[in-house]
Amino acid sequence: MRLGVLDVGSNTVHLLVVDAHPGACPLPAHSHKAELRLAQLLDDDGAIGPHGVDRLVSVVKEALQAAEDKGAEEVLPFATSAVREARNADDVLERVRVETGVELQVLTGSEEARLTFLAARRWFGWSAGKLLVLDIGGGSLEVAYGIDEEPDAAASLPLGAGRLTAGWLPGDPPDPDDVRALRRHVRTEIARTVGEFSRFGTPDHVVATSKTFKQLARIAGAARSAEGLYVQRELKRESLEGWVPRLAAMTEQERAELPGVSEGRAGQLLAGALVAEAAMDLFGVERVEICPWALREGVILRRLDHMESL
């Protein structure tokens, strides 16, 4: 069957249409995305403003039309941290439902981490052993660890690249004092979580998902996306540590000119790099392998598993 998954994230609203059936690998058929940056559209009271809600409704309508045009039999809609944490989340969800007919499922941080872990486990298989999975989104950082398809530990921290950029790095290029303050904040937050995972022992394989990690790996020398999903890509902590001060000294436009960095994400890349560097350092990770699958694929796989059990 042809399934669509509609991901209302902190950076983008992304519709992914796949051809899938239980027991098979979902094959991408169409991708439709719009940069919305909800994590940066919150007002001083933590609410999504009228303009942001208008844009969200419009973009959801566009995505539904694209899903219909591509013949999707079912669309699985969900929202993550930007909507989850908005003060007016209930009003936003109701307006989306009334004006588009879509009932967005708001995932908890733990659900995000667990579904992303499921996607990584299915991609790398049982031979990968104990997995540690890191995912940096626009609004949050997800961490999950385990040996099965359901992780033994999962956590979500408010350390998304978009959120941190909006709240901590107003300058372009950013003020060095602001960068140092953000670095301290990120490391303090992650350090509080490390003990929850370290009691399970050293992972056999460390995996990173998300656009942020993919772009960091690319500027550090990983293969271009045009070379395909199945090319192994990795990011070494040593390389990342060399790039962080360089990114901190660049303007947003200069970052956008780096290989693999999109103009829409260039402003967030430094904050994402600080989070990635801190996570790898505090979890004692020398290198991560980039996983092409993440949350959207996890949602699809969980739906297929449910179909198979009926």
C-alpha positions in Angstrom: 0.0 0.0 0.0 1.0 3.6 -0.4 1.3 5.4 3.0 2.0 9.0 3.8 3.5 10.3 7.0 3.0 14.0 7.9 5.7 15.2 10.3 4.9 18.6 11.8 8.4 19.3 13.2 10.1 22.2 14.9 11.8 23.2 11.6 9.8 21.8 8.8 6.4 20.2 7.9 7.4 17.2 5.9 5.2 14.7 4.0 6.9 11.5 3.1 5.0 9.1 0.9 6.2 5.5 0.7 5.3 2.2 -0.9 5.1 -0.3 1.9 3.7 -3.5 3.3 4.4 -5.6 6.4 7.7 -7.3 6.4 9.2 -5.2 3.6 11.4 -2.2 3.4 9.4 1.1 2.9 10.4 2.6 -0.4 10.2 6.4 -0.7 7.9 7.5 -3.5 7.5 11.3 -2.9 8.7 14.0 -0.5 7.0 17.3 0.1 8.4 19.8 2.7 8.0 23.3 3.8 10.3 25.3 6.1 8.1 26.6 9.0 10.5 26.9 11.9 7.8 26.7 14.5 10.4 26.5 17.3 11.4 30.0 16.4 7.8 31.4 16.0 6.9 31.1 19.7 6.0 34.5 21.3 7.3 35.6 24.7 4.5 33.6 26.4 5.5 30.4 24.6 2.5 30.4 22.2 2.5 30.0 18.5 1.4 33.3 17.1 -1.5 33.9 14.6 0.9 34.1 11.6 2.5 30.8 12.6 -0.9 29.1 13.0 -2.0 30.5 9.6 1.1 29.1 8.0 0.8 25.8 9.6 -2.8 25.3 8.4 -1.8 26.4 4.9 1.1 24.0 4.8 -0.9 21.1 6.1 -3.5 21.7 3.4 -0.7 21.7 0.8 0.7 18.4 2.2 -2.7 16.7 2.1 -3.2 17.7 -1.5 0.3 16.3 -2.3 -0.6 13.0 -0.6 -3.8 12.8 -2.5 -2.1 13.6 -5.8 0.4 10.8 -5.2 -2.3 8.3 -4.3 -1.6 7.8 -0.6 -4.2 5.5 0.9 -3.6 6.7 4.4 -1.8 9.6 6.0 -0.2 9.3 9.5 0.0 12.8 10.9 2.0 13.7 14.0 3.6 16.7 15.7 6.7 17.0 17.9 8.2 19.4 20.4 7.3 22.8 19.0 3.6 22.0 19.1 3.9 19.8 22.1 5.4 22.6 24.2 3.4 25.5 22.8 1.2 27.2 25.5 -1.7 27.3 23.0 -1.1 23.7 21.7 -4.8 22.7 22.2 -6.1 25.7 20.3 -3.6 25.1 17.5 -4.5 21.4 17.2 -8.2 22.2 17.1 -7.8 24.8 14.4 -5.8 22.4 12.3 -8.5 19.7 12.8 -11.4 22.1 11.9 -9.8 23.6 8.9 -8.0 20.6 7.4 -9.6 17.6 8.9 -6.3 16.4 10.2 -6.0 15.2 13.8 -2.3 15.6 14.6 -1.0 13.1 17.1 1.3 14.9 19.5 4.2 12.6 20.3 5.9 12.8 23.7 9.6 13.2 23.8 10.0 9.6 24.9 7.8 8.4 22.0 10.0 10.4 19.6 13.1 8.7 21.0 11.6 5.2 20.9 10.3 5.5 17.4 13.6 6.8 16.1 15.3 4.0 17.9 13.0 1.5 16.2 13.9 3.0 12.8 17.7 2.7 13.5 17.4 -0.8 14.8 15.5 -1.9 11.6 18.1 -0.2 9.4 21.2 -1.7 11.1 19.7 -5.0 12.2 20.4 -7.3 15.1 24.0 -7.6 14.3 24.6 -4.0 15.5 24.2 -5.3 19.0 23.6 -2.7 21.7 22.6 0.6 20.0 23.0 4.2 21.3 20.9 6.5 19.1 21.3 10.3 19.0 18.9 12.6 17.2 19.0 16.4 17.1 15.8 18.1 16.0 14.8 21.7 15.8 13.2 21.6 19.3 14.8 18.7 21.2 17.6 16.2 21.5 16.5 12.5 21.7 18.7 9.8 23.1 17.9 6.1 23.2 19.8 2.9 24.1 19.0 -0.8 23.9 19.6 -4.2 22.5 16.0 -4.9 21.3 13.6 -3.0 19.1 12.2 -1.2 22.2 15.0 0.7 24.0 16.0 0.1 27.6 16.3 3.9 28.1 15.0 6.9 26.2 15.2 10.6 27.0 14.2 13.8 25.3 16.0 17.1 26.2 15.0 20.7 25.2 18.3 21.0 23.2 17.0 21.4 19.6 19.1 23.4 17.2 16.4 25.8 16.3 15.3 26.4 19.9 18.8 27.0 21.1 19.7 29.3 18.2 16.6 31.5 18.9 17.2 31.6 22.6 21.0 31.8 22.9 22.7 33.0 19.7 21.2 36.3 18.5 24.3 37.6 16.7 25.5 36.9 13.2 28.2 35.8 13.7 27.4 35.0 17.3 29.1 36.7 20.2 31.9 34.5 21.7 30.4 35.0 25.2 27.0 33.7 23.9 28.7 30.7 22.4 30.5 29.9 25.6 27.3 30.3 27.6 25.4 28.0 25.3 28.1 25.4 25.5 28.0 25.4 29.3 24.2 25.1 29.2 24.2 22.2 26.7 26.8 20.3 28.6 25.0 20.7 31.9 21.7 19.5 30.5 23.2 16.4 28.8 25.4 15.5 31.9 22.3 15.1 34.0 21.1 12.3 31.7 24.3 10.4 31.1 24.0 8.3 34.3 20.6 7.0 33.2 22.3 5.4 30.2 25.8 4.5 31.5 24.4 1.8 33.8 23.5 -0.3 30.8 27.2 -0.5 29.7 29.1 0.4 26.6 27.1 0.4 23.3 28.3 -1.8 20.5 27.2 0.8 17.9 26.5 4.5 18.1 24.1 5.9 15.5 23.1 9.5 14.7 20.0 10.6 12.8 18.6 14.0 11.7 19.5 16.7 9.3 21.9 18.3 11.7 24.1 15.2 12.0 23.9 14.6 8.3 25.1 18.1 7.5 27.9 18.0 10.1 29.1 14.7 8.7 29.0 16.2 5.2 31.1 19.2 6.0 33.5 16.8 7.8 34.0 14.9 4.6 31.1 12.3 4.4 29.7 11.3 1.0 27.1 13.5 -0.7 23.4 12.5 -0.4 23.4 12.0 -4.2 25.6 9.0 -3.8 22.7 7.1 -2.2 21.3 5.8 1.0 23.5 2.8 1.3 26.9 4.6 1.4 28.3 4.4 4.9 28.7 7.9 6.4 30.2 8.7 9.8 31.1 11.7 11.9 34.2 11.6 14.1 34.3 13.6 17.3 37.9 14.8 16.5 36.6 16.3 13.2 33.6 17.9 14.9 35.8 19.5 17.6 37.8 21.1 14.8 34.7 22.4 13.1 33.0 24.0 16.1 35.2 27.0 16.4 35.2 27.5 12.7 31.4 27.5 12.6 31.3 29.9 15.5 33.4 32.4 13.6 31.2 32.2 10.4 28.2 34.2 9.5 25.0 32.4 8.6 25.7 33.1 4.9 29.2 31.7 5.1 27.8 28.5 6.7 25.2 28.2 3.9 28.1 28.0 1.4 29.5 24.9 3.1 29.0 21.6 1.3 25.6 20.0 2.1 24.4 22.8 4.3 21.0 24.2 3.3 20.3 27.9 3.5 17.3 27.3 5.8 19.5 25.3 8.3 22.7 27.3 8.2 21.7 29.6 11.1 21.1 26.6 13.4 24.2 24.6 12.5 26.5 26.0 15.2 23.9 25.2 18.0 23.5 21.8 16.5 27.3 21.3 16.4 27.6 22.3 20.1 24.9 19.7 21.0 26.5 17.0 18.9 30.0 17.7 20.3 28.7 17.7 23.9 26.7 14.5 23.4 29.6 12.6 21.8 32.0 13.8 24.5 29.8 13.2 27.5 28.7 9.8 26.3 32.3 8.8 25.5 31.7 8.4 21.7 34.5 8.7 19.3 32.5 8.3 16.1 28.8 8.0 15.1 27.4 6.3 12.0 24.7 8.3 10.2 21.4 6.5 9.8 19.2 7.5 6.8 16.1 6.5 8.7 14.7 8.4 11.7 11.3 9.4 13.2 9.2 9.4 10.1 10.3 5.9 9.2 9.8 4.8 12.8 6.1 5.9 12.6 5.7 4.0 9.3 7.3 0.9 10.7 5.1 0.9 13.8 2.0 1.3 11.6 3.1 -1.6 9.5 3.7 -3.8 12.6 0.2 -3.0 13.8 -1.3 -4.0 10.4 0.6 -7.2 10.5 -0.7 -8.1 14.0 -4.4 -7.6 13.0 
